[in-house]
Amino acid sequence: MIDTSKIHDLDIREALEFYGVEFKHNGFARCPFHSEKTASFNTDEKKNLYFCFGCGAGGDLISFVRQMYGLTFAQACNKIDNDFMLGLTSRKLTYAEQKQIADERKITESMRAWRAEEKAKIDKLIDRRRKIFKISIQNGDRYQSLVDKLDYEIDLRLSRIETI
């Protein structure tokens, strides 16, 4: 049996950020389990749980890792143990396991950086869309096709971020 008390002692928000969830200043994030434009994913730090108001996904850190990576309970606990060096397992990791963990961390960090870059590009597109939309309203919808193209580009970039 796995003692999960150390896992439950982790700050859920910090752990979710480690796994790529990016919270906005209001405490909400885009759910990693479904496509959405408006952030509906939140945490309850007192209960150490997460919940998405959009798709209904929710639970603790172990259930998040299970769903995010398609793991069993034991595999999720081992992943969290390795990612946060909790020392739950008594055996030492092999060189191959250590290398795999290091590689996964590099991939996670590069994905986090890529998502941040893409979100910055999306924010610029959204700002551009707002400006062109205002001009379009003032000029009798002459720029509506440009607004539509920007909407398409924004949706496309959002779907790329959410599927990876």
LOTORMI-575149 format. One record per residue: residue number from 1; chain; x, y, z of N, C-alpha, C in turn. Coordinates in nm, 4 decimals, m for minus. Atoms other than C-alpha are relative to their C-alpha. Example, Ala and Ser with C-alpha at 12.3 -4.5 7.8 and 13.67 -1.06 7.14 Angstrom:
<atoms>
1 / A / 0.0890 / m0.1190 / 0.0000 / 1.2300 / m0.4500 / 0.7800 / 0.0900 / 0.1200 / 0.0000 $
2 / A / m0.0820 / m0.1190 / m0.0060 / 1.3670 / m0.1060 / 0.7140 / m0.0770 / 0.1090 / 0.0730 $
</atoms>
This chain:
<atoms>
1 / A / 0.0835 / m0.1183 / 0.0000 / 0.0000 / 0.0000 / 0.0000 / 0.0888 / 0.1257 / 0.0000 $
2 / A / m0.0780 / m0.1228 / 0.0150 / 0.1247 / 0.3473 / m0.0882 / m0.0497 / 0.1038 / 0.0999 $
3 / A / 0.0350 / m0.1079 / m0.0916 / 0.1333 / 0.6166 / 0.1783 / m0.0070 / 0.1299 / m0.0803 $
4 / A / 0.0204 / m0.1187 / 0.0835 / m0.0142 / 0.9179 / m0.0020 / 0.0002 / 0.1300 / 0.0802 $
5 / A / 0.0088 / m0.1214 / m0.0822 / 0.0076 / 1.1630 / 0.2882 / 0.0956 / 0.1092 / m0.0491 $
6 / A / m0.0940 / m0.1009 / 0.0510 / 0.3173 / 1.3352 / 0.1445 / m0.0511 / 0.0628 / m0.1291 $
7 / A / 0.0576 / m0.0532 / 0.1243 / 0.1394 / 1.3717 / m0.1894 / m0.1094 / 0.1006 / 0.0340 $
8 / A / 0.1092 / m0.0894 / m0.0385 / m0.1623 / 1.5279 / m0.0201 / 0.0494 / 0.1249 / 0.0729 $
9 / A / m0.0584 / m0.1183 / m0.0649 / 0.0702 / 1.7667 / 0.1656 / 0.0517 / 0.1019 / m0.1014 $
10 / A / m0.0458 / m0.0937 / 0.1029 / 0.1851 / 1.9199 / m0.1640 / m0.1069 / 0.1051 / m0.0259 $
11 / A / 0.0936 / m0.1053 / 0.0402 / 0.0272 / 2.2522 / m0.2596 / m0.0513 / m0.0335 / m0.1403 $
12 / A / 0.0552 / 0.0482 / 0.1264 / m0.2094 / 2.1490 / m0.5383 / 0.0217 / 0.0989 / m0.1139 $
13 / A / m0.0167 / m0.0988 / 0.1063 / m0.1837 / 2.4741 / m0.7299 / 0.1430 / m0.0010 / m0.0542 $
14 / A / m0.1395 / 0.0047 / 0.0432 / 0.1965 / 2.4650 / m0.7381 / 0.0284 / m0.1280 / m0.0777 $
15 / A / m0.0207 / 0.1266 / 0.0699 / 0.1893 / 2.0987 / m0.8403 / m0.0636 / 0.0039 / m0.1388 $
16 / A / 0.0658 / m0.0087 / 0.1302 / m0.0605 / 2.1661 / m1.1197 / 0.0767 / 0.0922 / m0.0934 $
17 / A / m0.0832 / m0.0878 / 0.0814 / 0.1572 / 2.4535 / m1.2420 / 0.1227 / m0.0762 / m0.0506 $
18 / A / m0.1127 / 0.0831 / 0.0425 / 0.4475 / 2.2074 / m1.2518 / m0.0399 / m0.0863 / m0.1195 $
19 / A / 0.0490 / 0.0843 / 0.1088 / 0.2340 / 1.9892 / m1.4798 / m0.0571 / 0.0810 / m0.1162 $
20 / A / 0.0329 / m0.0798 / 0.1174 / 0.1673 / 2.2801 / m1.7154 / m0.1262 / 0.0825 / 0.0072 $
21 / A / 0.1206 / m0.0816 / m0.0127 / m0.1549 / 2.4383 / m1.5853 / 0.0432 / 0.1424 / 0.0335 $
22 / A / m0.0385 / m0.1395 / m0.0212 / m0.1206 / 2.8165 / m1.6090 / m0.1183 / 0.0785 / 0.0539 $
23 / A / 0.1074 / m0.0728 / m0.0655 / m0.3376 / 3.0069 / m1.3628 / 0.0122 / 0.1488 / m0.0278 $
24 / A / 0.0034 / m0.1450 / 0.0195 / m0.4421 / 3.3642 / m1.4305 / m0.0035 / 0.0669 / 0.1373 $
25 / A / m0.0019 / m0.0746 / m0.1263 / m0.4346 / 3.6367 / m1.1661 / m0.1274 / m0.0206 / 0.0814 $
26 / A / 0.1251 / 0.0211 / m0.0723 / m0.7981 / 3.5578 / m1.0775 / m0.0117 / m0.1409 / 0.0580 $
27 / A / m0.0008 / 0.1339 / m0.0569 / m0.7055 / 3.2009 / m0.9822 / m0.0545 / m0.1081 / m0.0908 $
28 / A / 0.0552 / 0.0975 / 0.0929 / m0.8641 / 3.0326 / m1.2835 / 0.1007 / m0.0298 / m0.1108 $
29 / A / m0.0859 / 0.0419 / 0.1116 / m0.6935 / 2.8439 / m1.5669 / m0.0878 / m0.0675 / m0.1046 $
30 / A / 0.0676 / 0.0801 / 0.1019 / m0.7950 / 2.6843 / m1.8936 / 0.0169 / m0.1464 / 0.0356 $
31 / A / m0.0022 / 0.1413 / m0.0367 / m0.8824 / 2.3220 / m1.8292 / 0.0856 / m0.0795 / m0.0984 $
32 / A / m0.0825 / 0.0812 / 0.0899 / m0.6241 / 2.0787 / m1.9668 / m0.0739 / m0.1211 / m0.0572 $
33 / A / 0.0732 / 0.1187 / 0.0416 / m0.8941 / 1.8144 / m2.0201 / m0.1031 / 0.0246 / m0.1097 $
34 / A / 0.0913 / m0.0293 / 0.1098 / m1.1148 / 1.9947 / m2.2738 / 0.0328 / 0.1369 / m0.0579 $
35 / A / m0.0254 / m0.1277 / 0.0673 / m1.1071 / 2.2856 / m2.5183 / m0.0930 / 0.1061 / 0.0565 $
36 / A / 0.0807 / m0.1117 / m0.0473 / m1.2250 / 2.6168 / m2.3836 / 0.0757 / 0.1305 / m0.0222 $
37 / A / m0.0611 / m0.1323 / 0.0159 / m1.1632 / 2.9862 / m2.4414 / 0.0067 / 0.0725 / 0.1332 $
38 / A / 0.0078 / m0.0673 / m0.1296 / m1.2673 / 3.1059 / m2.0962 / 0.0455 / m0.0957 / 0.1090 $
39 / A / m0.0536 / 0.0842 / m0.1071 / m1.0791 / 2.9725 / m1.7960 / m0.1100 / m0.0392 / 0.0979 $
40 / A / 0.1014 / 0.0478 / m0.0933 / m1.3069 / 2.7536 / m1.5821 / 0.0568 / m0.1035 / 0.0965 $
41 / A / m0.0695 / 0.0989 / m0.0824 / m1.0499 / 2.5380 / m1.4006 / 0.0540 / 0.0710 / 0.1231 $
42 / A / m0.0379 / m0.0685 / m0.1227 / m0.9851 / 2.6244 / m1.0364 / 0.0438 / m0.1014 / 0.1050 $
43 / A / m0.0402 / 0.0862 / m0.1113 / m0.8354 / 2.4861 / m0.7171 / m0.0579 / 0.0518 / 0.1301 $
44 / A / 0.0377 / m0.0333 / m0.1368 / m0.9466 / 2.4804 / m0.3571 / 0.1198 / m0.0384 / 0.0859 $
45 / A / m0.1230 / 0.0287 / m0.0731 / m0.6221 / 2.5127 / m0.1619 / m0.0262 / m0.0567 / 0.1389 $
46 / A / 0.0303 / 0.0520 / m0.1334 / m0.7922 / 2.4389 / 0.1720 / m0.0254 / m0.1496 / m0.0045 $
47 / A / 0.0313 / 0.1422 / 0.0136 / m0.9203 / 2.1037 / 0.0503 / 0.1016 / m0.0738 / m0.0871 $
48 / A / m0.1029 / 0.0541 / 0.0893 / m0.6266 / 2.0523 / m0.1911 / m0.0626 / m0.0787 / m0.1153 $
49 / A / 0.0720 / 0.0612 / 0.1108 / m0.8617 / 1.9735 / m0.4790 / m0.0057 / 0.0961 / m0.1177 $
50 / A / 0.0234 / m0.0811 / 0.1190 / m0.9177 / 2.0949 / m0.8343 / m0.1393 / m0.0310 / m0.0524 $
51 / A / 0.1307 / 0.0224 / 0.0617 / m1.2426 / 2.1361 / m1.0262 / m0.0118 / 0.0865 / m0.1249 $
52 / A / 0.0286 / m0.0753 / 0.1217 / m1.3426 / 2.2419 / m1.3760 / m0.1497 / 0.0186 / m0.0106 $
53 / A / 0.1421 / m0.0306 / 0.0130 / m1.6769 / 2.4156 / m1.4069 / m0.0500 / m0.0260 / m0.1418 $
54 / A / 0.0387 / 0.0246 / 0.1387 / m1.6740 / 2.3489 / m1.7816 / m0.0326 / m0.1450 / m0.0289 $
55 / A / 0.0195 / 0.1420 / 0.0326 / m1.6376 / 1.9705 / m1.8015 / m0.0303 / m0.0864 / 0.1211 $
56 / A / 0.0308 / 0.0754 / m0.1209 / m1.6840 / 1.8666 / m1.4392 / 0.1149 / m0.0829 / 0.0540 $
57 / A / m0.1155 / 0.0751 / m0.0502 / m1.3363 / 1.7153 / m1.3999 / 0.0384 / 0.0558 / 0.1366 $
58 / A / m0.0390 / m0.0456 / m0.1323 / m1.2203 / 1.7290 / m1.0427 / 0.0629 / m0.1115 / 0.0795 $
59 / A / m0.0613 / 0.0985 / m0.0878 / m1.0297 / 1.5562 / m0.7681 / 0.1259 / 0.0543 / 0.0638 $
60 / A / m0.1259 / m0.0380 / m0.0635 / m0.6959 / 1.5551 / m0.5954 / 0.1145 / m0.0099 / m0.1009 $
61 / A / m0.1167 / 0.0011 / 0.0888 / m0.3429 / 1.5653 / m0.7382 / 0.0189 / m0.1363 / m0.0659 $
62 / A / m0.0171 / 0.1343 / 0.0561 / m0.3312 / 1.1887 / m0.7862 / m0.0975 / m0.0215 / m0.1147 $
63 / A / 0.0981 / 0.0187 / 0.1078 / m0.6515 / 1.1870 / m0.9905 / 0.0334 / 0.0880 / m0.1200 $
64 / A / m0.0422 / m0.0863 / 0.1106 / m0.5199 / 1.4810 / m1.1970 / 0.1077 / m0.0690 / m0.0830 $
65 / A / m0.1104 / 0.0657 / 0.0706 / m0.1988 / 1.2947 / m1.2848 / m0.0499 / m0.1257 / m0.0704 $
66 / A / 0.0570 / 0.1195 / 0.0646 / m0.3959 / 0.9761 / m1.3561 / m0.0693 / 0.0378 / m0.1303 $
67 / A / 0.0757 / m0.0399 / 0.1185 / m0.6256 / 1.1569 / m1.5994 / 0.0899 / 0.0652 / m0.1049 $
68 / A / m0.0862 / m0.0735 / 0.0925 / m0.3569 / 1.3780 / m1.7530 / 0.0913 / m0.0938 / m0.0795 $
69 / A / m0.0990 / 0.0878 / 0.0625 / m0.1152 / 1.0945 / m1.8290 / m0.0517 / m0.1418 / m0.0273 $
70 / A / 0.0573 / 0.1318 / 0.0241 / m0.3512 / 0.7935 / m1.8451 / 0.0667 / m0.1092 / 0.0824 $
71 / A / m0.0727 / 0.0923 / m0.0865 / m0.1878 / 0.6185 / m1.5484 / m0.0923 / m0.0687 / 0.1004 $
72 / A / 0.0703 / 0.0639 / m0.1107 / m0.3016 / 0.3752 / m1.2823 / 0.0289 / 0.0804 / 0.1266 $
73 / A / m0.0221 / m0.0683 / m0.1275 / m0.3185 / 0.4884 / m0.9194 / 0.1467 / m0.0108 / 0.0417 $
74 / A / m0.1393 / 0.0215 / m0.0424 / 0.0216 / 0.3335 / m0.8381 / 0.0983 / 0.0747 / m0.0903 $
75 / A / m0.0882 / m0.0707 / 0.0933 / 0.1838 / 0.4748 / m1.1528 / m0.0037 / 0.1503 / 0.0250 $
76 / A / 0.0131 / m0.1435 / m0.0267 / 0.0472 / 0.8225 / m1.0759 / 0.0750 / 0.0374 / 0.1280 $
77 / A / m0.0719 / m0.0264 / m0.1258 / 0.1797 / 0.8045 / m0.7191 / 0.1506 / m0.0034 / m0.0220 $
78 / A / m0.1434 / 0.0084 / 0.0295 / 0.5207 / 0.6963 / m0.8487 / 0.0477 / 0.1207 / m0.0800 $
79 / A / m0.0368 / m0.1176 / 0.0801 / 0.5245 / 0.9796 / m1.1049 / 0.0117 / 0.1233 / 0.0899 $
80 / A / m0.0023 / m0.1153 / m0.0912 / 0.4397 / 1.2384 / m0.8392 / 0.1194 / m0.0105 / 0.0944 $
81 / A / m0.1146 / 0.0240 / m0.0882 / 0.6973 / 1.0837 / m0.6055 / 0.1296 / 0.0386 / m0.0693 $
82 / A / m0.1223 / m0.0308 / 0.0750 / 0.9655 / 1.1096 / m0.8728 / 0.0093 / 0.1468 / m0.0377 $
83 / A / m0.0007 / m0.1404 / 0.0427 / 0.8628 / 1.4558 / m0.9954 / 0.0309 / 0.0959 / 0.1151 $
84 / A / m0.0175 / m0.0902 / m0.1143 / 0.8654 / 1.6084 / m0.6457 / 0.0973 / m0.0557 / 0.1047 $
85 / A / m0.1016 / 0.0618 / m0.0866 / 1.1306 / 1.3801 / m0.4901 / m0.0495 / m0.0148 / 0.1442 $
86 / A / 0.0615 / 0.0160 / m0.1312 / 0.9068 / 1.2810 / m0.1995 / 0.0597 / m0.1148 / 0.0807 $
87 / A / m0.0608 / 0.1121 / m0.0706 / 1.0948 / 0.9624 / m0.1159 / m0.0992 / m0.1053 / 0.0446 $
88 / A / 0.1001 / 0.1000 / m0.0368 / 0.7892 / 0.7380 / m0.1089 / 0.0480 / m0.1411 / m0.0278 $
89 / A / m0.0509 / 0.1328 / 0.0326 / 0.9682 / 0.4484 / m0.2722 / 0.1324 / m0.0214 / 0.0707 $
90 / A / m0.1209 / 0.0270 / m0.0776 / 1.2412 / 0.2780 / m0.0762 / 0.1184 / m0.0379 / m0.0892 $
91 / A / m0.1113 / 0.0396 / 0.0859 / 1.4432 / 0.1546 / m0.3727 / 0.0548 / 0.1211 / m0.0746 $
92 / A / m0.0612 / m0.1060 / 0.0787 / 1.6859 / 0.3716 / m0.5616 / m0.0384 / m0.0187 / m0.1460 $
93 / A / 0.0342 / 0.0054 / 0.1413 / 1.6006 / 0.4587 / m0.9175 / 0.1211 / m0.0425 / m0.0817 $
94 / A / m0.1083 / 0.0386 / 0.0895 / 1.8039 / 0.3016 / m1.1937 / 0.0410 / 0.1214 / m0.0823 $
95 / A / m0.0465 / m0.1086 / 0.0853 / 2.0061 / 0.5185 / m1.4266 / m0.1022 / 0.0297 / m0.1095 $
96 / A / 0.0996 / m0.0174 / 0.1066 / 1.7479 / 0.4602 / m1.7017 / m0.1237 / 0.0734 / 0.0513 $
97 / A / 0.1159 / m0.0677 / m0.0579 / 1.4639 / 0.5676 / m1.4709 / 0.0317 / 0.1471 / 0.0293 $
98 / A / m0.0403 / m0.1381 / m0.0270 / 1.6549 / 0.8781 / m1.3619 / 0.0075 / 0.0805 / m0.1288 $
99 / A / m0.0089 / m0.0672 / 0.1295 / 1.7254 / 0.9645 / m1.7253 / m0.1390 / 0.0271 / m0.0557 $
100 / A / 0.1368 / m0.0193 / 0.0486 / 1.3596 / 0.9143 / m1.8166 / m0.0682 / 0.1147 / 0.0742 $
101 / A / 0.0590 / m0.1090 / m0.0794 / 1.2500 / 1.1452 / m1.5339 / 0.0587 / 0.1341 / m0.0433 $
102 / A / m0.0641 / m0.1240 / 0.0441 / 1.5043 / 1.4077 / m1.6397 / m0.0508 / 0.0409 / m0.1384 $
103 / A / 0.0515 / m0.0288 / 0.1347 / 1.3881 / 1.3793 / m2.0026 / m0.1433 / 0.0513 / 0.0062 $
104 / A / 0.1392 / m0.0450 / m0.0147 / 1.0229 / 1.4138 / m1.8962 / m0.0056 / 0.1430 / 0.0529 $
105 / A / m0.0043 / m0.1374 / m0.0531 / 1.1098 / 1.7258 / m1.6972 / 0.0378 / 0.0994 / m0.1090 $
106 / A / m0.0405 / m0.0884 / 0.1097 / 1.2877 / 1.8776 / m1.9989 / m0.1154 / 0.0214 / m0.0970 $
107 / A / 0.1144 / m0.0099 / 0.0913 / 0.9884 / 1.8014 / m2.2185 / m0.1084 / 0.0875 / 0.0614 $
108 / A / 0.1025 / m0.0797 / m0.0689 / 0.7491 / 1.9469 / m1.9600 / 0.0373 / 0.1475 / m0.0009 $
109 / A / m0.0446 / m0.1392 / m0.0010 / 0.9562 / 2.2645 / m1.9323 / m0.0059 / 0.0621 / m0.1390 $
110 / A / 0.0049 / m0.0560 / 0.1351 / 0.9867 / 2.3079 / m2.3079 / m0.1442 / 0.0185 / m0.0456 $
111 / A / 0.1419 / m0.0156 / 0.0339 / 0.6118 / 2.2510 / m2.3494 / m0.0587 / 0.1222 / 0.0718 $
112 / A / 0.0488 / m0.1159 / m0.0759 / 0.5434 / 2.5080 / m2.0769 / 0.0455 / 0.1297 / m0.0672 $
113 / A / m0.0520 / m0.1194 / 0.0680 / 0.7669 / 2.7607 / m2.2567 / m0.0721 / 0.0212 / m0.1329 $
114 / A / 0.0710 / m0.0114 / 0.1279 / 0.6018 / 2.6852 / m2.5933 / m0.1414 / 0.0501 / 0.0214 $
115 / A / 0.1369 / m0.0461 / m0.0281 / 0.2535 / 2.7264 / m2.4436 / m0.0021 / 0.1482 / 0.0359 $
116 / A / m0.0065 / m0.1413 / m0.0393 / 0.3547 / 3.0590 / m2.2894 / 0.0205 / 0.0885 / m0.1227 $
117 / A / m0.0224 / m0.0769 / 0.1229 / 0.4855 / 3.1821 / m2.6261 / m0.1269 / 0.0048 / m0.0849 $
118 / A / 0.1235 / 0.0053 / 0.0797 / 0.1687 / 3.0676 / m2.8045 / m0.1094 / 0.0860 / 0.0623 $
119 / A / 0.1025 / m0.0813 / m0.0667 / m0.0542 / 3.2309 / m2.5438 / 0.0279 / 0.1483 / m0.0180 $
120 / A / m0.0351 / m0.1402 / 0.0247 / 0.1356 / 3.5576 / m2.5866 / m0.0401 / 0.0401 / m0.1423 $
121 / A / 0.0411 / m0.0280 / 0.1380 / 0.0779 / 3.5362 / m2.9634 / m0.1516 / 0.0099 / m0.0104 $
122 / A / 0.1466 / m0.0029 / 0.0017 / m0.2902 / 3.4625 / m2.9056 / m0.0509 / 0.1303 / 0.0604 $
123 / A / 0.0406 / m0.1268 / m0.0625 / m0.3215 / 3.7616 / m2.6734 / 0.0177 / 0.1171 / m0.0969 $
124 / A / m0.0219 / m0.1058 / 0.0997 / m0.1723 / 3.9843 / m2.9469 / m0.1058 / m0.0061 / m0.1093 $
125 / A / 0.1048 / 0.0147 / 0.1018 / m0.4159 / 3.8411 / m3.2025 / m0.1356 / 0.0486 / 0.0521 $
126 / A / 0.1269 / m0.0436 / m0.0594 / m0.7073 / 3.9030 / m2.9661 / m0.0058 / 0.1519 / 0.0072 $
127 / A / m0.0041 / m0.1466 / m0.0033 / m0.5979 / 4.2642 / m2.9153 / m0.0195 / 0.0587 / m0.1396 $
128 / A / 0.0141 / m0.0459 / 0.1379 / m0.5660 / 4.3104 / m3.2919 / m0.1447 / m0.0164 / m0.0472 $
129 / A / 0.1392 / 0.0258 / 0.0382 / m0.9099 / 4.1544 / m3.3415 / m0.0944 / 0.1046 / 0.0596 $
130 / A / 0.0850 / m0.1008 / m0.0652 / m1.0673 / 4.3932 / m3.0895 / 0.0083 / 0.1348 / m0.0732 $
131 / A / m0.0183 / m0.1284 / 0.0692 / m0.9177 / 4.6956 / m3.2666 / m0.0671 / m0.0008 / m0.1368 $
132 / A / 0.0594 / 0.0079 / 0.1341 / m1.0247 / 4.5788 / m3.6119 / m0.1516 / m0.0095 / 0.0097 $
133 / A / 0.1444 / 0.0101 / m0.0182 / m1.3719 / 4.4893 / m3.4834 / m0.0616 / 0.1378 / 0.0251 $
134 / A / 0.0501 / m0.1370 / m0.0245 / m1.4162 / 4.8451 / m3.3514 / m0.0022 / 0.0802 / m0.1291 $
135 / A / m0.0053 / m0.0701 / 0.1284 / m1.3062 / 4.9842 / m3.6877 / m0.1105 / m0.0508 / m0.0917 $
136 / A / 0.1032 / 0.0613 / 0.0837 / m1.5421 / 4.7415 / m3.8613 / m0.1386 / 0.0540 / 0.0348 $
137 / A / 0.1305 / m0.0532 / m0.0432 / m1.8378 / 4.8623 / m3.6564 / m0.0162 / 0.1448 / m0.0459 $
138 / A / 0.0058 / m0.1410 / 0.0390 / m1.7533 / 5.2247 / m3.7298 / m0.0112 / 0.0185 / m0.1512 $
139 / A / m0.0037 / m0.0133 / 0.1458 / m1.7152 / 5.1576 / m4.1034 / m0.0938 / m0.0972 / m0.0717 $
140 / A / 0.1007 / 0.0815 / 0.0659 / m2.0157 / 4.9403 / m4.1771 / 0.0449 / m0.1395 / m0.0380 $
141 / A / m0.0375 / 0.1411 / 0.0192 / m1.8645 / 4.5912 / m4.1470 / 0.0909 / m0.0260 / m0.1200 $
142 / A / m0.0900 / 0.0226 / 0.1138 / m1.6125 / 4.6407 / m4.4295 / 0.1163 / m0.0917 / 0.0366 $
143 / A / m0.1145 / 0.0793 / m0.0439 / m1.3497 / 4.4612 / m4.2207 / m0.0429 / m0.1320 / 0.0644 $
144 / A / 0.0498 / 0.1216 / m0.0647 / m1.5685 / 4.1704 / m4.1098 / 0.0759 / m0.1256 / m0.0442 $
145 / A / m0.0734 / 0.1187 / 0.0464 / m1.3800 / 3.9199 / m4.3271 / 0.1348 / m0.0113 / 0.0714 $
146 / A / m0.1254 / 0.0025 / m0.0745 / m1.0566 / 4.0182 / m4.1513 / m0.0239 / m0.0459 / 0.1443 $
147 / A / 0.0361 / 0.0432 / m0.1352 / m1.2251 / 3.9770 / m3.8129 / m0.0227 / m0.1515 / 0.0007 $
148 / A / 0.0258 / 0.1442 / 0.0099 / m1.3439 / 3.6305 / m3.9231 / 0.1303 / m0.0785 / m0.0136 $
149 / A / m0.1288 / 0.0677 / 0.0162 / m0.9910 / 3.5350 / m4.0321 / 0.0768 / m0.0027 / 0.1324 $
150 / A / m0.0672 / m0.0036 / m0.1305 / m0.8516 / 3.6454 / m3.6965 / m0.0673 / m0.0961 / 0.0978 $
151 / A / 0.0711 / 0.0966 / m0.0851 / m1.1228 / 3.4455 / m3.5158 / 0.0457 / m0.1421 / m0.0307 $
152 / A / m0.0442 / 0.1330 / 0.0418 / m1.0216 / 3.1394 / m3.7173 / 0.1421 / m0.0282 / 0.0507 $
153 / A / m0.1392 / 0.0168 / m0.0436 / m0.6506 / 3.1911 / m3.6401 / 0.0077 / m0.0169 / 0.1519 $
154 / A / 0.0014 / 0.0114 / m0.1462 / m0.7220 / 3.2389 / m3.2676 / m0.0492 / m0.1381 / 0.0406 $
155 / A / 0.0541 / 0.1327 / m0.0321 / m0.9359 / 2.9232 / m3.2543 / 0.0994 / m0.1101 / m0.0337 $
156 / A / m0.0981 / 0.0997 / 0.0421 / m0.6718 / 2.7275 / m3.4439 / 0.1148 / m0.0087 / 0.1000 $
157 / A / m0.1115 / m0.0007 / m0.0957 / m0.3924 / 2.8331 / m3.2078 / m0.0439 / m0.0527 / 0.1365 $
158 / A / 0.0510 / 0.0516 / m0.1277 / m0.6099 / 2.7646 / m2.9017 / m0.0129 / m0.1517 / m0.0047 $
159 / A / 0.0163 / 0.1458 / 0.0104 / m0.6880 / 2.4151 / m3.0276 / 0.1346 / m0.0707 / 0.0000 $
160 / A / m0.1339 / 0.0588 / m0.0016 / m0.3166 / 2.3459 / m3.0836 / 0.0536 / m0.0092 / 0.1426 $
161 / A / m0.0496 / m0.0022 / m0.1383 / m0.2328 / 2.4467 / m2.7275 / m0.0705 / m0.1057 / 0.0823 $
162 / A / 0.0781 / 0.0889 / m0.0850 / m0.5108 / 2.2396 / m2.5778 / 0.0147 / m0.1469 / m0.0361 $
163 / A / m0.0129 / 0.1407 / 0.0381 / m0.4430 / 1.9217 / m2.7760 / 0.1380 / m0.0561 / 0.0294 $
164 / A / m0.1365 / 0.0484 / m0.0268 / m0.0744 / 1.9037 / m2.6899 / 0.0226 / m0.0051 / 0.1491 $
</atoms>
